[in-house]
Amino acid sequence: MSPVVILAVIALVVGFGWRSMRREHARVAEALKKAESAVKKRAPAKTVTLEKDPRTGVYRPSDEG
């Protein structure tokens, strides 16, 4: 094979690889946007205050609220 044909084949492989990488990037970016919007729509999580037991040093939920 001549070097021109080999370079053309390499260029085609690189072109198809680049195009598939762009598609995959767009797919992942879209999935990330959907996940972020789902998190924003979700109700805020209830926070729990922890208190350290001075005797044992273990953190436990406070009795408040």
PyMOL Python script that loads the backbone (N, CA, C, O; Angstrom):
from pymol import cmd

cmd.read_pdbstr("""\
ATOM      1  N   MET A   1       0.843  -1.185   0.000  1.00  0.00           N
ATOM      2  CA  MET A   1       0.000   0.000   0.000  1.00  0.00           C
ATOM      3  C   MET A   1       0.883   1.241   0.000  1.00  0.00           C
ATOM      4  O   MET A   1       1.978   1.269   0.563  1.00  0.00           O
ATOM      5  N   SER A   2       0.380   2.207  -0.625  1.00  0.00           N
ATOM      6  CA  SER A   2       1.152   3.445  -0.651  1.00  0.00           C
ATOM      7  C   SER A   2       0.930   4.221   0.648  1.00  0.00           C
ATOM      8  O   SER A   2      -0.094   4.051   1.311  1.00  0.00           O
ATOM      9  N   PRO A   3       1.873   5.054   1.000  1.00  0.00           N
ATOM     10  CA  PRO A   3       1.731   5.836   2.239  1.00  0.00           C
ATOM     11  C   PRO A   3       0.501   6.744   2.243  1.00  0.00           C
ATOM     12  O   PRO A   3      -0.040   7.041   3.308  1.00  0.00           O
ATOM     13  N   VAL A   4       0.062   7.179   1.092  1.00  0.00           N
ATOM     14  CA  VAL A   4      -1.118   8.051   1.021  1.00  0.00           C
ATOM     15  C   VAL A   4      -2.365   7.282   1.447  1.00  0.00           C
ATOM     16  O   VAL A   4      -3.206   7.824   2.164  1.00  0.00           O
ATOM     17  N   VAL A   5      -2.498   6.040   1.021  1.00  0.00           N
ATOM     18  CA  VAL A   5      -3.653   5.233   1.393  1.00  0.00           C
ATOM     19  C   VAL A   5      -3.623   4.937   2.886  1.00  0.00           C
ATOM     20  O   VAL A   5      -4.654   4.991   3.557  1.00  0.00           O
ATOM     21  N   ILE A   6      -2.451   4.629   3.398  1.00  0.00           N
ATOM     22  CA  ILE A   6      -2.325   4.356   4.837  1.00  0.00           C
ATOM     23  C   ILE A   6      -2.696   5.603   5.636  1.00  0.00           C
ATOM     24  O   ILE A   6      -3.417   5.504   6.629  1.00  0.00           O
ATOM     25  N   LEU A   7      -2.226   6.747   5.227  1.00  0.00           N
ATOM     26  CA  LEU A   7      -2.583   7.993   5.925  1.00  0.00           C
ATOM     27  C   LEU A   7      -4.073   8.289   5.818  1.00  0.00           C
ATOM     28  O   LEU A   7      -4.674   8.794   6.767  1.00  0.00           O
ATOM     29  N   ALA A   8      -4.670   7.982   4.682  1.00  0.00           N
ATOM     30  CA  ALA A   8      -6.110   8.201   4.517  1.00  0.00           C
ATOM     31  C   ALA A   8      -6.899   7.298   5.454  1.00  0.00           C
ATOM     32  O   ALA A   8      -7.877   7.739   6.058  1.00  0.00           O
ATOM     33  N   VAL A   9      -6.487   6.034   5.584  1.00  0.00           N
ATOM     34  CA  VAL A   9      -7.172   5.103   6.488  1.00  0.00           C
ATOM     35  C   VAL A   9      -7.021   5.578   7.931  1.00  0.00           C
ATOM     36  O   VAL A   9      -7.984   5.559   8.698  1.00  0.00           O
ATOM     37  N   ILE A  10      -5.815   6.004   8.298  1.00  0.00           N
ATOM     38  CA  ILE A  10      -5.593   6.513   9.655  1.00  0.00           C
ATOM     39  C   ILE A  10      -6.449   7.753   9.911  1.00  0.00           C
ATOM     40  O   ILE A  10      -7.019   7.901  10.992  1.00  0.00           O
ATOM     41  N   ALA A  11      -6.539   8.630   8.935  1.00  0.00           N
ATOM     42  CA  ALA A  11      -7.355   9.836   9.085  1.00  0.00           C
ATOM     43  C   ALA A  11      -8.829   9.482   9.259  1.00  0.00           C
ATOM     44  O   ALA A  11      -9.525  10.105  10.060  1.00  0.00           O
ATOM     45  N   LEU A  12      -9.307   8.486   8.514  1.00  0.00           N
ATOM     46  CA  LEU A  12     -10.704   8.062   8.664  1.00  0.00           C
ATOM     47  C   LEU A  12     -10.957   7.484  10.050  1.00  0.00           C
ATOM     48  O   LEU A  12     -11.972   7.793  10.675  1.00  0.00           O
ATOM     49  N   VAL A  13     -10.052   6.657  10.531  1.00  0.00           N
ATOM     50  CA  VAL A  13     -10.220   6.055  11.861  1.00  0.00           C
ATOM     51  C   VAL A  13     -10.221   7.140  12.934  1.00  0.00           C
ATOM     52  O   VAL A  13     -11.045   7.116  13.848  1.00  0.00           O
ATOM     53  N   VAL A  14      -9.301   8.081  12.819  1.00  0.00           N
ATOM     54  CA  VAL A  14      -9.247   9.177  13.794  1.00  0.00           C
ATOM     55  C   VAL A  14     -10.520  10.030  13.709  1.00  0.00           C
ATOM     56  O   VAL A  14     -11.052  10.451  14.736  1.00  0.00           O
ATOM     57  N   GLY A  15     -10.999  10.280  12.508  1.00  0.00           N
ATOM     58  CA  GLY A  15     -12.224  11.073  12.338  1.00  0.00           C
ATOM     59  C   GLY A  15     -13.435  10.406  12.955  1.00  0.00           C
ATOM     60  O   GLY A  15     -14.219  11.051  13.652  1.00  0.00           O
ATOM     61  N   PHE A  16     -13.593   9.102  12.701  1.00  0.00           N
ATOM     62  CA  PHE A  16     -14.721   8.381  13.289  1.00  0.00           C
ATOM     63  C   PHE A  16     -14.596   8.305  14.811  1.00  0.00           C
ATOM     64  O   PHE A  16     -15.591   8.424  15.526  1.00  0.00           O
ATOM     65  N   GLY A  17     -13.380   8.109  15.299  1.00  0.00           N
ATOM     66  CA  GLY A  17     -13.164   8.074  16.750  1.00  0.00           C
ATOM     67  C   GLY A  17     -13.495   9.400  17.398  1.00  0.00           C
ATOM     68  O   GLY A  17     -14.125   9.446  18.455  1.00  0.00           O
ATOM     69  N   TRP A  18     -13.067  10.488  16.757  1.00  0.00           N
ATOM     70  CA  TRP A  18     -13.340  11.829  17.282  1.00  0.00           C
ATOM     71  C   TRP A  18     -14.840  12.102  17.318  1.00  0.00           C
ATOM     72  O   TRP A  18     -15.362  12.652  18.288  1.00  0.00           O
ATOM     73  N   ARG A  19     -15.523  11.707  16.241  1.00  0.00           N
ATOM     74  CA  ARG A  19     -16.964  11.940  16.171  1.00  0.00           C
ATOM     75  C   ARG A  19     -17.699  11.136  17.247  1.00  0.00           C
ATOM     76  O   ARG A  19     -18.635  11.640  17.868  1.00  0.00           O
ATOM     77  N   SER A  20     -17.279   9.895  17.468  1.00  0.00           N
ATOM     78  CA  SER A  20     -17.946   9.085  18.488  1.00  0.00           C
ATOM     79  C   SER A  20     -17.652   9.639  19.884  1.00  0.00           C
ATOM     80  O   SER A  20     -18.512   9.581  20.763  1.00  0.00           O
ATOM     81  N   MET A  21     -16.459  10.169  20.095  1.00  0.00           N
ATOM     82  CA  MET A  21     -16.149  10.778  21.391  1.00  0.00           C
ATOM     83  C   MET A  21     -17.005  12.016  21.635  1.00  0.00           C
ATOM     84  O   MET A  21     -17.453  12.242  22.759  1.00  0.00           O
ATOM     85  N   ARG A  22     -17.238  12.815  20.605  1.00  0.00           N
ATOM     86  CA  ARG A  22     -18.107  14.000  20.751  1.00  0.00           C
ATOM     87  C   ARG A  22     -19.531  13.592  21.084  1.00  0.00           C
ATOM     88  O   ARG A  22     -20.176  14.221  21.923  1.00  0.00           O
ATOM     89  N   ARG A  23     -20.035  12.534  20.427  1.00  0.00           N
ATOM     90  CA  ARG A  23     -21.399  12.059  20.722  1.00  0.00           C
ATOM     91  C   ARG A  23     -21.500  11.573  22.162  1.00  0.00           C
ATOM     92  O   ARG A  23     -22.462  11.883  22.865  1.00  0.00           O
ATOM     93  N   GLU A  24     -20.506  10.813  22.593  1.00  0.00           N
ATOM     94  CA  GLU A  24     -20.532  10.291  23.959  1.00  0.00           C
ATOM     95  C   GLU A  24     -20.460  11.436  24.963  1.00  0.00           C
ATOM     96  O   GLU A  24     -21.144  11.410  25.987  1.00  0.00           O
ATOM     97  N   HIS A  25     -19.644  12.429  24.676  1.00  0.00           N
ATOM     98  CA  HIS A  25     -19.548  13.589  25.565  1.00  0.00           C
ATOM     99  C   HIS A  25     -20.893  14.306  25.655  1.00  0.00           C
ATOM    100  O   HIS A  25     -21.315  14.701  26.742  1.00  0.00           O
ATOM    101  N   ALA A  26     -21.560  14.473  24.528  1.00  0.00           N
ATOM    102  CA  ALA A  26     -22.866  15.139  24.531  1.00  0.00           C
ATOM    103  C   ALA A  26     -23.893  14.311  25.299  1.00  0.00           C
ATOM    104  O   ALA A  26     -24.727  14.863  26.017  1.00  0.00           O
ATOM    105  N   ARG A  27     -23.834  12.991  25.150  1.00  0.00           N
ATOM    106  CA  ARG A  27     -24.772  12.120  25.857  1.00  0.00           C
ATOM    107  C   ARG A  27     -24.557  12.219  27.362  1.00  0.00           C
ATOM    108  O   ARG A  27     -25.522  12.330  28.118  1.00  0.00           O
ATOM    109  N   VAL A  28     -23.312  12.182  27.801  1.00  0.00           N
ATOM    110  CA  VAL A  28     -23.010  12.262  29.228  1.00  0.00           C
ATOM    111  C   VAL A  28     -23.377  13.638  29.781  1.00  0.00           C
ATOM    112  O   VAL A  28     -23.900  13.737  30.890  1.00  0.00           O
ATOM    113  N   ALA A  29     -23.112  14.689  29.024  1.00  0.00           N
ATOM    114  CA  ALA A  29     -23.461  16.041  29.475  1.00  0.00           C
ATOM    115  C   ALA A  29     -24.976  16.182  29.637  1.00  0.00           C
ATOM    116  O   ALA A  29     -25.443  16.795  30.597  1.00  0.00           O
ATOM    117  N   GLU A  30     -25.739  15.620  28.705  1.00  0.00           N
ATOM    118  CA  GLU A  30     -27.200  15.671  28.801  1.00  0.00           C
ATOM    119  C   GLU A  30     -27.708  14.891  30.016  1.00  0.00           C
ATOM    120  O   GLU A  30     -28.614  15.343  30.715  1.00  0.00           O
ATOM    121  N   ALA A  31     -27.123  13.728  30.259  1.00  0.00           N
ATOM    122  CA  ALA A  31     -27.516  12.930  31.428  1.00  0.00           C
ATOM    123  C   ALA A  31     -27.182  13.674  32.715  1.00  0.00           C
ATOM    124  O   ALA A  31     -27.944  13.625  33.681  1.00  0.00           O
ATOM    125  N   LEU A  32     -26.052  14.358  32.728  1.00  0.00           N
ATOM    126  CA  LEU A  32     -25.675  15.125  33.910  1.00  0.00           C
ATOM    127  C   LEU A  32     -26.637  16.284  34.144  1.00  0.00           C
ATOM    128  O   LEU A  32     -27.002  16.568  35.285  1.00  0.00           O
ATOM    129  N   LYS A  33     -27.048  16.952  33.074  1.00  0.00           N
ATOM    130  CA  LYS A  33     -28.013  18.048  33.222  1.00  0.00           C
ATOM    131  C   LYS A  33     -29.340  17.532  33.765  1.00  0.00           C
ATOM    132  O   LYS A  33     -29.952  18.169  34.622  1.00  0.00           O
ATOM    133  N   LYS A  34     -29.790  16.370  33.263  1.00  0.00           N
ATOM    134  CA  LYS A  34     -31.041  15.791  33.774  1.00  0.00           C
ATOM    135  C   LYS A  34     -30.922  15.439  35.247  1.00  0.00           C
ATOM    136  O   LYS A  34     -31.845  15.684  36.024  1.00  0.00           O
ATOM    137  N   ALA A  35     -29.789  14.866  35.634  1.00  0.00           N
ATOM    138  CA  ALA A  35     -29.597  14.487  37.038  1.00  0.00           C
ATOM    139  C   ALA A  35     -29.552  15.725  37.927  1.00  0.00           C
ATOM    140  O   ALA A  35     -30.128  15.722  39.015  1.00  0.00           O
ATOM    141  N   GLU A  36     -28.883  16.772  37.483  1.00  0.00           N
ATOM    142  CA  GLU A  36     -28.823  18.000  38.280  1.00  0.00           C
ATOM    143  C   GLU A  36     -30.195  18.642  38.428  1.00  0.00           C
ATOM    144  O   GLU A  36     -30.530  19.147  39.500  1.00  0.00           O
ATOM    145  N   SER A  37     -30.993  18.628  37.360  1.00  0.00           N
ATOM    146  CA  SER A  37     -32.325  19.220  37.463  1.00  0.00           C
ATOM    147  C   SER A  37     -33.216  18.379  38.371  1.00  0.00           C
ATOM    148  O   SER A  37     -34.066  18.921  39.076  1.00  0.00           O
ATOM    149  N   ALA A  38     -33.029  17.063  38.360  1.00  0.00           N
ATOM    150  CA  ALA A  38     -33.815  16.205  39.258  1.00  0.00           C
ATOM    151  C   ALA A  38     -33.445  16.475  40.710  1.00  0.00           C
ATOM    152  O   ALA A  38     -34.314  16.462  41.581  1.00  0.00           O
ATOM    153  N   VAL A  39     -32.170  16.719  40.981  1.00  0.00           N
ATOM    154  CA  VAL A  39     -31.746  17.018  42.346  1.00  0.00           C
ATOM    155  C   VAL A  39     -32.312  18.361  42.788  1.00  0.00           C
ATOM    156  O   VAL A  39     -32.723  18.513  43.938  1.00  0.00           O
ATOM    157  N   LYS A  40     -32.336  19.334  41.887  1.00  0.00           N
ATOM    158  CA  LYS A  40     -32.860  20.656  42.244  1.00  0.00           C
ATOM    159  C   LYS A  40     -34.359  20.621  42.510  1.00  0.00           C
ATOM    160  O   LYS A  40     -34.857  21.384  43.338  1.00  0.00           O
ATOM    161  N   LYS A  41     -35.092  19.736  41.812  1.00  0.00           N
ATOM    162  CA  LYS A  41     -36.543  19.640  41.999  1.00  0.00           C
ATOM    163  C   LYS A  41     -36.906  18.898  43.279  1.00  0.00           C
ATOM    164  O   LYS A  41     -38.005  19.064  43.809  1.00  0.00           O
ATOM    165  N   ARG A  42     -35.991  18.088  43.770  1.00  0.00           N
ATOM    166  CA  ARG A  42     -36.261  17.276  44.952  1.00  0.00           C
ATOM    167  C   ARG A  42     -36.440  18.165  46.180  1.00  0.00           C
ATOM    168  O   ARG A  42     -35.871  19.254  46.254  1.00  0.00           O
ATOM    169  N   ALA A  43     -37.232  17.696  47.140  1.00  0.00           N
ATOM    170  CA  ALA A  43     -37.447  18.450  48.372  1.00  0.00           C
ATOM    171  C   ALA A  43     -36.138  18.480  49.164  1.00  0.00           C
ATOM    172  O   ALA A  43     -35.379  17.511  49.147  1.00  0.00           O
ATOM    173  N   PRO A  44     -35.878  19.580  49.849  1.00  0.00           N
ATOM    174  CA  PRO A  44     -34.632  19.661  50.615  1.00  0.00           C
ATOM    175  C   PRO A  44     -34.599  18.599  51.717  1.00  0.00           C
ATOM    176  O   PRO A  44     -35.619  18.273  52.324  1.00  0.00           O
ATOM    177  N   ALA A  45     -33.435  18.088  51.948  1.00  0.00           N
ATOM    178  CA  ALA A  45     -33.277  17.041  52.957  1.00  0.00           C
ATOM    179  C   ALA A  45     -33.424  17.629  54.358  1.00  0.00           C
ATOM    180  O   ALA A  45     -33.026  18.766  54.613  1.00  0.00           O
ATOM    181  N   LYS A  46     -33.991  16.854  55.241  1.00  0.00           N
ATOM    182  CA  LYS A  46     -34.138  17.279  56.621  1.00  0.00           C
ATOM    183  C   LYS A  46     -32.781  17.123  57.297  1.00  0.00           C
ATOM    184  O   LYS A  46     -32.173  16.054  57.245  1.00  0.00           O
ATOM    185  N   THR A  47     -32.315  18.187  57.927  1.00  0.00           N
ATOM    186  CA  THR A  47     -31.023  18.124  58.592  1.00  0.00           C
ATOM    187  C   THR A  47     -31.198  17.640  60.023  1.00  0.00           C
ATOM    188  O   THR A  47     -32.209  17.917  60.667  1.00  0.00           O
ATOM    189  N   VAL A  48     -30.218  16.929  60.499  1.00  0.00           N
ATOM    190  CA  VAL A  48     -30.233  16.405  61.853  1.00  0.00           C
ATOM    191  C   VAL A  48     -29.015  16.955  62.577  1.00  0.00           C
ATOM    192  O   VAL A  48     -27.893  16.859  62.081  1.00  0.00           O
ATOM    193  N   THR A  49     -29.239  17.530  63.746  1.00  0.00           N
ATOM    194  CA  THR A  49     -28.149  18.058  64.551  1.00  0.00           C
ATOM    195  C   THR A  49     -27.598  16.945  65.423  1.00  0.00           C
ATOM    196  O   THR A  49     -28.345  16.241  66.102  1.00  0.00           O
ATOM    197  N   LEU A  50     -26.288  16.797  65.397  1.00  0.00           N
ATOM    198  CA  LEU A  50     -25.651  15.773  66.211  1.00  0.00           C
ATOM    199  C   LEU A  50     -25.021  16.407  67.441  1.00  0.00           C
ATOM    200  O   LEU A  50     -24.487  17.515  67.383  1.00  0.00           O
ATOM    201  N   GLU A  51     -25.093  15.688  68.551  1.00  0.00           N
ATOM    202  CA  GLU A  51     -24.465  16.130  69.790  1.00  0.00           C
ATOM    203  C   GLU A  51     -23.497  15.051  70.245  1.00  0.00           C
ATOM    204  O   GLU A  51     -23.786  13.858  70.159  1.00  0.00           O
ATOM    205  N   LYS A  52     -22.347  15.490  70.729  1.00  0.00           N
ATOM    206  CA  LYS A  52     -21.335  14.547  71.191  1.00  0.00           C
ATOM    207  C   LYS A  52     -21.606  14.191  72.647  1.00  0.00           C
ATOM    208  O   LYS A  52     -21.756  15.070  73.496  1.00  0.00           O
ATOM    209  N   ASP A  53     -21.667  12.903  72.922  1.00  0.00           N
ATOM    210  CA  ASP A  53     -21.828  12.425  74.291  1.00  0.00           C
ATOM    211  C   ASP A  53     -20.480  12.592  74.985  1.00  0.00           C
ATOM    212  O   ASP A  53     -19.499  11.963  74.586  1.00  0.00           O
ATOM    213  N   PRO A  54     -20.418  13.441  76.029  1.00  0.00           N
ATOM    214  CA  PRO A  54     -19.120  13.699  76.661  1.00  0.00           C
ATOM    215  C   PRO A  54     -18.516  12.456  77.323  1.00  0.00           C
ATOM    216  O   PRO A  54     -17.296  12.352  77.451  1.00  0.00           O
ATOM    217  N   ARG A  55     -19.354  11.528  77.738  1.00  0.00           N
ATOM    218  CA  ARG A  55     -18.855  10.344  78.429  1.00  0.00           C
ATOM    219  C   ARG A  55     -18.235   9.346  77.449  1.00  0.00           C
ATOM    220  O   ARG A  55     -17.158   8.811  77.708  1.00  0.00           O
ATOM    221  N   THR A  56     -18.906   9.097  76.333  1.00  0.00           N
ATOM    222  CA  THR A  56     -18.431   8.082  75.387  1.00  0.00           C
ATOM    223  C   THR A  56     -17.730   8.680  74.172  1.00  0.00           C
ATOM    224  O   THR A  56     -16.952   7.989  73.514  1.00  0.00           O
ATOM    225  N   GLY A  57     -17.989   9.948  73.863  1.00  0.00           N
ATOM    226  CA  GLY A  57     -17.385  10.570  72.696  1.00  0.00           C
ATOM    227  C   GLY A  57     -18.087  10.221  71.393  1.00  0.00           C
ATOM    228  O   GLY A  57     -17.579  10.513  70.310  1.00  0.00           O
ATOM    229  N   VAL A  58     -19.262   9.594  71.497  1.00  0.00           N
ATOM    230  CA  VAL A  58     -20.015   9.186  70.313  1.00  0.00           C
ATOM    231  C   VAL A  58     -21.027  10.283  69.975  1.00  0.00           C
ATOM    232  O   VAL A  58     -21.681  10.841  70.856  1.00  0.00           O
ATOM    233  N   TYR A  59     -21.135  10.572  68.701  1.00  0.00           N
ATOM    234  CA  TYR A  59     -22.111  11.563  68.238  1.00  0.00           C
ATOM    235  C   TYR A  59     -23.458  10.882  68.016  1.00  0.00           C
ATOM    236  O   TYR A  59     -23.536   9.823  67.392  1.00  0.00           O
ATOM    237  N   ARG A  60     -24.508  11.500  68.532  1.00  0.00           N
ATOM    238  CA  ARG A  60     -25.870  10.985  68.392  1.00  0.00           C
ATOM    239  C   ARG A  60     -26.801  12.124  68.003  1.00  0.00           C
ATOM    240  O   ARG A  60     -26.502  13.285  68.283  1.00  0.00           O
ATOM    241  N   PRO A  61     -27.927  11.811  67.360  1.00  0.00           N
ATOM    242  CA  PRO A  61     -28.888  12.868  67.030  1.00  0.00           C
ATOM    243  C   PRO A  61     -29.411  13.523  68.303  1.00  0.00           C
ATOM    244  O   PRO A  61     -29.654  12.858  69.310  1.00  0.00           O
ATOM    245  N   SER A  62     -29.578  14.838  68.234  1.00  0.00           N
ATOM    246  CA  SER A  62     -30.100  15.545  69.401  1.00  0.00           C
ATOM    247  C   SER A  62     -31.584  15.250  69.560  1.00  0.00           C
ATOM    248  O   SER A  62     -32.246  14.817  68.617  1.00  0.00           O
ATOM    249  N   ASP A  63     -32.092  15.486  70.744  1.00  0.00           N
ATOM    250  CA  ASP A  63     -33.504  15.245  71.017  1.00  0.00           C
ATOM    251  C   ASP A  63     -34.384  16.375  70.518  1.00  0.00           C
ATOM    252  O   ASP A  63     -35.609  16.259  70.554  1.00  0.00           O
ATOM    253  N   GLU A  64     -33.791  17.467  70.055  1.00  0.00           N
ATOM    254  CA  GLU A  64     -34.563  18.607  69.568  1.00  0.00           C
ATOM    255  C   GLU A  64     -35.192  18.268  68.212  1.00  0.00           C
ATOM    256  O   GLU A  64     -34.551  17.647  67.365  1.00  0.00           O
ATOM    257  N   GLY A  65     -36.406  18.666  68.019  1.00  0.00           N
ATOM    258  CA  GLY A  65     -37.088  18.613  66.757  1.00  0.00           C
ATOM    259  C   GLY A  65     -37.203  17.276  66.179  1.00  0.00           C
ATOM    260  O   GLY A  65     -37.770  17.117  65.098  1.00  0.00           O
TER     261      GLY A  65
END
""", "prot")
cmd.dss("prot")
cmd.show_as("cartoon", "prot")
cmd.util.cbc("prot")
cmd.orient("prot")
